[in-house]
Amino acid sequence: MSQLHGIVTVAHTSPYAFECITPETDEPDSSPMKRYSAFAIAREAFFGHKNWERAWRKAQPKARYDVVIVGAGGHGLATAYYLGKNFGITNVAVIEKGWLGGGNTGRNTTIIRSNYLQDPSAAIYEKARSLYETMSQDLNYNVMFSPRGVMMLAQTEHEVRGYLRTAHANALQGVETRFITPREVKEIVPIINLDGPRYPVLGALWQERAGSARHDAVAWGYARACSAMGMDIIQQCAVTGVTQEAGRVTGVQTTKGDISCEKLGIVVAGHSGDLANMAGFRLPLESVPLQALVSEPIKPIMNCVVMANTVHGYMSQSDKGEMVIGGGTDGYNGFTQRGSFHHVEETVRALIETFPMLSRLKMLRQWGGIVDVTGDRSPILSKTPLEGCFINSGWGTGGFKAIPGSGWGFAELMARGQSPLTDEFSMSRFREGKFIDESVAAGVAH
Ligand SMILES: Cc1cc2nc3c(=O)[nH]c(=O)nc-3n(C[C@H](O)[C@H](O)[C@H](O)COP(=O)(O)OP(=O)(O)OC[C@H]3O[C@@H](n4cnc5c(N)ncnc54)[C@H](O)[C@@H]3O)c2cc1C
């Protein structure tokens, strides 16, 4: 996993994680896949862990599929999975220009929560959060969902009012969250400094069943389940063009040849603008780098996720002991997936006031991803002007948490032409002025 700059929260206890990144060959593999189980671990241990099969089949593109999904990140793979599971559509290819999970899905800080302000957001994020609860069992793959709680600090009177409003909205939406006092904050996070000179802690929005999961395991688990249904996941294959006839999509051009399809799903996060351009329409979003970093590993000091949106920083502790730290997006558009020093300085400086003990920590590594940000900070899950072509984008800095809910709704949209989870997230909302404004409620927006 050396190329993946994501945060590895814990070492896998079986070698299947490494199986899946062995180099691709052109040999297609059609052997059936075995289920993982305690018995399988014992059996493979007996044989010295030499017989683990590949986590998913190697695949080369066929000439035609019912559905082609571009982008093997979490959202693309989840879409393929629910197309198969919920609608029996399995003649599907997921096409990835790099390695699967190598985009934002393998670069994010893994925060999962659903306490958004607006009803359509709460619905899709809560659907996702609830699917995370049973994902490991559903996929037969340990995604290490850890509902350790997410705390969003209120450090100004304005934030107190904003979070109280969100807590009330969430109560009406059936999303479990509550506003807690500074004393409760200190009980849950003893290392916090409540009396910061500039920004004291005045309370927090607390979602107890929110948390985190292992990001690349989510991609791997969906990939394996898709492969088991007979779908093709084609890596190292960039889509270079979208073909169409009489206003309807007919296929894609790729670096491995042309592929025709009935329906096309574009799920490429920071590259959505490029793909939309190939398909002949424009999207109301911008691509911006977002960075994160981790510290050296230390003993357990914090067992929930804390976000401090006023100072623009957030933090959790990985199972390995590293402090996982992130902040806001870079202040300019770009396509770099690197870290930069000014970001480390700004983010760590912001957090030190609230967590003074951080000043003694060494930072270990940093990285960046390209996020696709819309004007109302809500995603786009929509039909497009090109018939048969659908777009899933605009998750910005906070789409990891949404992966299962997004895949569920987008699959329904692609299969049936409509989904209650995605109705409000259509592209047309920008023309019609029906924004789903999450810019205040989301803050740093993870
Ligand atoms: C530093 C950072 C921290 C974050 N923290 C959080 C967080 O804590 N919580 C949270 O909920 N979200 C977070 N996010 C956001 C989250 O990571 C994304 O919203 C989410 O992962 C997007 O998933 P995706 O599947 O849409 O995109 P990706 O995982 O980026 O997948 C898109 C894929 O499309 C492929 N692709 C692009 N162009 C082509 C092409 N032409 N042909 C074929 N394939 C192509 C790419 O290679 C990529 O693999 C963070 C993001 C970053 C960068």
The ligand as an SDF file (V2000), in Angstrom:
LIG
                    3D

 53 58  0  0  0  0  0  0  0  0999 V2000
   -7.8380   14.9910    2.5280 C   0  0  0  0  0  0  0  0  0  0  0  0
   -9.2930   14.6130    2.4310 C   0  0  0  0  0  0  0  0  0  0  0  0
  -10.0190   14.3910    3.5900 C   0  0  0  0  0  0  0  0  0  0  0  0
  -11.3710   14.0240    3.5270 C   0  0  0  0  0  0  0  0  0  0  0  0
  -12.0260   13.7140    4.6830 N   0  0  0  0  0  0  0  0  0  0  0  0
  -13.2900   13.2630    4.6340 C   0  0  0  0  0  0  0  0  0  0  0  0
  -13.9370   12.8230    5.8200 C   0  0  0  0  0  0  0  0  0  0  0  0
  -13.3500   12.8140    6.9060 O   0  0  0  0  0  0  0  0  0  0  0  0
  -15.2200   12.3810    5.7250 N   0  0  0  0  0  0  0  0  0  0  0  0
  -15.8920   12.3660    4.5420 C   0  0  0  0  0  0  0  0  0  0  0  0
  -17.0710   12.0060    4.5410 O   0  0  0  0  0  0  0  0  0  0  0  0
  -15.2810   12.7370    3.3830 N   0  0  0  0  0  0  0  0  0  0  0  0
  -14.0050   13.1840    3.3930 C   0  0  0  0  0  0  0  0  0  0  0  0
  -13.3700   13.5470    2.2400 N   0  0  0  0  0  0  0  0  0  0  0  0
  -14.1130   13.5220    0.9690 C   0  0  0  0  0  0  0  0  0  0  0  0
  -14.2040   12.1270    0.4040 C   0  0  0  0  0  0  0  0  0  0  0  0
  -12.9310   11.5420    0.3640 O   0  0  0  0  0  0  0  0  0  0  0  0
  -14.7930   12.1610   -1.0080 C   0  0  0  0  0  0  0  0  0  0  0  0
  -15.9920   12.9220   -1.0310 O   0  0  0  0  0  0  0  0  0  0  0  0
  -15.1230   10.7680   -1.5030 C   0  0  0  0  0  0  0  0  0  0  0  0
  -14.0770    9.8800   -1.2300 O   0  0  0  0  0  0  0  0  0  0  0  0
  -15.3850   10.8030   -2.9810 C   0  0  0  0  0  0  0  0  0  0  0  0
  -15.4920    9.4740   -3.4310 O   0  0  0  0  0  0  0  0  0  0  0  0
  -15.6460    9.1830   -4.9600 P   0  0  0  0  0  0  0  0  0  0  0  0
  -15.8350    7.7180   -5.1140 O   0  0  0  0  0  0  0  0  0  0  0  0
  -16.6840   10.0760   -5.5270 O   0  0  0  0  0  0  0  0  0  0  0  0
  -14.2740    9.7060   -5.5800 O   0  0  0  0  0  0  0  0  0  0  0  0
  -12.8350    9.0560   -5.6920 P   0  0  0  0  0  0  0  0  0  0  0  0
  -12.5320    8.1440   -4.5800 O   0  0  0  0  0  0  0  0  0  0  0  0
  -11.8870   10.1820   -5.9500 O   0  0  0  0  0  0  0  0  0  0  0  0
  -12.9770    8.1500   -6.9950 O   0  0  0  0  0  0  0  0  0  0  0  0
  -13.0710    8.6800   -8.2940 C   0  0  0  0  0  0  0  0  0  0  0  0
  -12.2200    7.8140   -9.1840 C   0  0  0  0  0  0  0  0  0  0  0  0
  -12.3970    8.2130  -10.5430 O   0  0  0  0  0  0  0  0  0  0  0  0
  -11.2150    7.9460  -11.2180 C   0  0  0  0  0  0  0  0  0  0  0  0
  -11.1840    8.6810  -12.4810 N   0  0  0  0  0  0  0  0  0  0  0  0
  -11.0810   10.0210  -12.6670 C   0  0  0  0  0  0  0  0  0  0  0  0
  -11.0610   10.3070  -13.9820 N   0  0  0  0  0  0  0  0  0  0  0  0
  -11.1640    9.1260  -14.6460 C   0  0  0  0  0  0  0  0  0  0  0  0
  -11.1900    8.7560  -16.0230 C   0  0  0  0  0  0  0  0  0  0  0  0
  -11.0930    9.6820  -16.9970 N   0  0  0  0  0  0  0  0  0  0  0  0
  -11.3030    7.4450  -16.3530 N   0  0  0  0  0  0  0  0  0  0  0  0
  -11.4000    6.4960  -15.3870 C   0  0  0  0  0  0  0  0  0  0  0  0
  -11.3650    6.7890  -14.0540 N   0  0  0  0  0  0  0  0  0  0  0  0
  -11.2480    8.0800  -13.6980 C   0  0  0  0  0  0  0  0  0  0  0  0
  -10.1400    8.4160  -10.2320 C   0  0  0  0  0  0  0  0  0  0  0  0
   -8.8880    7.8360  -10.5250 O   0  0  0  0  0  0  0  0  0  0  0  0
  -10.7260    7.9560   -8.9020 C   0  0  0  0  0  0  0  0  0  0  0  0
  -10.2190    6.7060   -8.4710 O   0  0  0  0  0  0  0  0  0  0  0  0
  -12.0200   13.9260    2.2630 C   0  0  0  0  0  0  0  0  0  0  0  0
  -11.3050   14.1450    1.0850 C   0  0  0  0  0  0  0  0  0  0  0  0
   -9.9470   14.4740    1.1660 C   0  0  0  0  0  0  0  0  0  0  0  0
   -9.1770   14.6800   -0.1190 C   0  0  0  0  0  0  0  0  0  0  0  0
  1  2  1  0
  2  3  1  0
  2 52  2  0
  3  4  2  0
  4  5  1  0
  4 50  1  0
  5  6  2  0
  6  7  1  0
  6 13  1  0
  7  8  2  0
  7  9  1  0
  9 10  1  0
 10 11  2  0
 10 12  1  0
 12 13  2  0
 13 14  1  0
 14 15  1  0
 14 50  1  0
 15 16  1  0
 16 17  1  0
 16 18  1  0
 18 19  1  0
 18 20  1  0
 20 21  1  0
 20 22  1  0
 22 23  1  0
 23 24  1  0
 24 25  2  0
 24 26  1  0
 24 27  1  0
 27 28  1  0
 28 29  2  0
 28 30  1  0
 28 31  1  0
 31 32  1  0
 32 33  1  0
 33 34  1  0
 33 48  1  0
 34 35  1  0
 35 36  1  0
 35 46  1  0
 36 37  1  0
 36 45  1  0
 37 38  2  0
 38 39  1  0
 39 40  1  0
 39 45  2  0
 40 41  1  0
 40 42  2  0
 42 43  1  0
 43 44  2  0
 44 45  1  0
 46 47  1  0
 46 48  1  0
 48 49  1  0
 50 51  2  0
 51 52  1  0
 52 53  1  0
M  END
$$$$
